[in-house]
């Protein structure tokens, strides 16, 4: 065995531990051995020492590190003119006004009538559930209370549709 490597009976090479750049020590590595025709063994490089692939373009870019067309001899060094940080004045946040109730946009009366019929059907179904012993939550109670107003609006819209 060369370079401090030992070969075990099961044909595994045991690479001795090495010291990492930060000073810590690696454990001995047990490697499946493959002996080459010249009598040497395939080498093992710890993963943190394997160099990452770098293209020619990246190598060239890293080597030059200049701005194309830039000549440092022509440009004088730029010194900061103002080192003090400017104070920024923040505008006070806008005062929140209570939301205004906007009037409903004028929509097709037939569409509004269909919508009201649907809501009244939901109210009727809910009323049947309540009659059967269901305990409604506050939103459902509110819906039940709105039923007469919905019916009145539907009657009004149907009257308008009849005159058209």
C-alpha positions in Angstrom: 0.0 0.0 0.0 1.3 3.4 -1.0 0.8 6.8 0.6 -0.3 5.5 4.0 -3.2 3.5 2.7 -3.9 0.0 4.0 -5.8 -2.7 2.2 -8.1 -4.9 4.3 -9.0 -8.5 3.7 -12.3 -7.6 2.0 -10.4 -5.5 -0.6 -11.3 -2.1 0.9 -8.7 0.6 1.1 -8.5 2.5 4.3 -7.4 6.0 3.6 -5.9 7.6 6.7 -7.7 10.6 8.2 -6.4 14.0 7.2 -6.4 17.5 8.6 -8.9 20.0 7.2 -8.0 23.6 6.5 -9.9 24.7 9.6 -7.7 22.4 11.8 -10.3 19.7 12.5 -9.4 16.1 11.6 -11.2 13.8 9.2 -11.9 10.1 10.1 -10.2 7.3 8.3 -12.1 6.6 5.1 -13.1 3.1 4.1 -13.1 3.0 0.3 -14.0 0.1 -2.1 -10.6 -0.7 -3.6 -9.8 -1.0 -7.2 -6.2 -1.8 -8.1 -4.9 -0.4 -11.4 -2.7 -2.6 -13.7 0.4 -0.7 -12.6 -0.2 -1.8 -9.0 -1.5 1.6 -7.7 -4.9 2.2 -6.2 -7.6 4.6 -7.4 -7.2 7.8 -5.3 -9.9 9.3 -3.1 -10.4 13.0 -2.6 -12.7 14.1 0.2 -15.8 15.9 -1.1 -15.0 19.2 0.5 -11.6 19.2 -1.3 -13.0 18.5 -4.8 -12.7 21.6 -6.9 -16.0 22.8 -8.5 -16.1 22.8 -12.3 -15.4 26.2 -13.8 -15.9 27.1 -17.4 -13.2 28.9 -19.5 -15.5 31.9 -19.7 -15.8 32.1 -15.9 -12.0 31.7 -15.5 -11.4 34.5 -17.9 -14.0 36.7 -16.3 -12.5 36.0 -12.8 -9.0 36.8 -14.1 -9.8 40.2 -15.7 -12.3 41.7 -13.2 -12.4 45.0 -15.0 -15.1 47.0 -16.7 -14.8 46.8 -20.5 -13.5 50.1 -21.8 -12.6 51.3 -18.3 -9.1 52.9 -17.9 -8.2 53.5 -14.2 -5.5 56.0 -15.2 -8.1 58.4 -16.8 -10.5 58.5 -14.0 -9.6 60.3 -10.8 -10.7 58.8 -7.5 -14.2 59.8 -6.4 -14.4 61.0 -2.9 -17.7 61.2 -1.0 -19.0 64.7 -0.8 -21.5 64.4 2.0 -20.9 62.0 4.8 -23.8 63.1 6.9 -27.1 61.2 6.5 -29.9 63.4 5.5 -33.0 63.3 7.7 -36.1 62.3 5.9 -39.3 63.8 7.0 -42.2 61.4 7.1 -45.6 62.5 6.1 -48.2 61.8 8.8 -50.4 58.8 8.0 -53.7 59.7 6.4 -56.6 59.9 8.9 -58.9 56.9 8.6 -62.4 57.9 7.9 -65.3 55.6 8.6 -66.3 53.7 5.5 -69.1 55.4 3.6 -71.9 53.3 2.4 -72.0 53.6 -1.3 -75.3 53.3 -3.0 -75.6 50.0 -4.9 -75.0 50.5 -8.6 -78.1 50.3 -10.8 -78.1 46.8 -12.1 -80.6 44.9 -14.2 -83.9 44.6 -12.3 -84.4 41.0 -13.6 -81.0 40.1 -12.3 -81.7 41.7 -8.9 -85.1 40.0 -8.7 -83.4 36.6 -9.4 -80.8 37.4 -6.6 -83.6 38.3 -4.1 -85.5 35.1 -4.9 -82.4 33.1 -4.2 -81.8 34.8 -0.9 -85.5 34.3 0.1 -85.2 30.6 -0.8 -82.1 30.4 1.5 -84.1 32.1 4.3 -87.0 29.7 3.9 -84.6 26.7 4.1 -83.0 28.2 7.2 -86.4 28.8 8.7 -87.3 25.1 8.2 -84.0 24.1 9.9 -84.7 26.4 12.8 -88.3 24.9 13.1 -86.7 21.5 13.2 -84.6 22.4 16.3 -81.4 23.9 14.6 -79.7 26.6 16.7 -78.7 29.4 14.2 -75.5 31.4 14.7 -75.7 35.3 14.8 -75.2 35.7 11.0 -78.0 33.3 10.3 -80.3 35.1 12.8 -79.5 38.4 11.0 -80.4 36.7 7.7 -83.8 35.6 9.2 -84.5 39.1 10.4 -83.8 40.6 6.9 -86.4 38.4 5.2 -89.3 40.9 5.3 -87.1 43.7 3.8 -86.0 41.3 1.1 -89.6 40.3 0.3 -90.7 44.0 0.2 -87.8 44.8 -2.2 -88.6 41.8 -4.4 -92.3 42.9 -4.6 -91.2 46.5 -5.5 -88.9 45.2 -8.3 -91.6 42.8 -9.7 -94.1 45.8 -9.8 -91.5 47.8 -11.8 -90.8 44.9 -14.1 -94.6 44.4 -14.7 -94.9 48.1 -15.8 -92.0 47.8 -18.3 
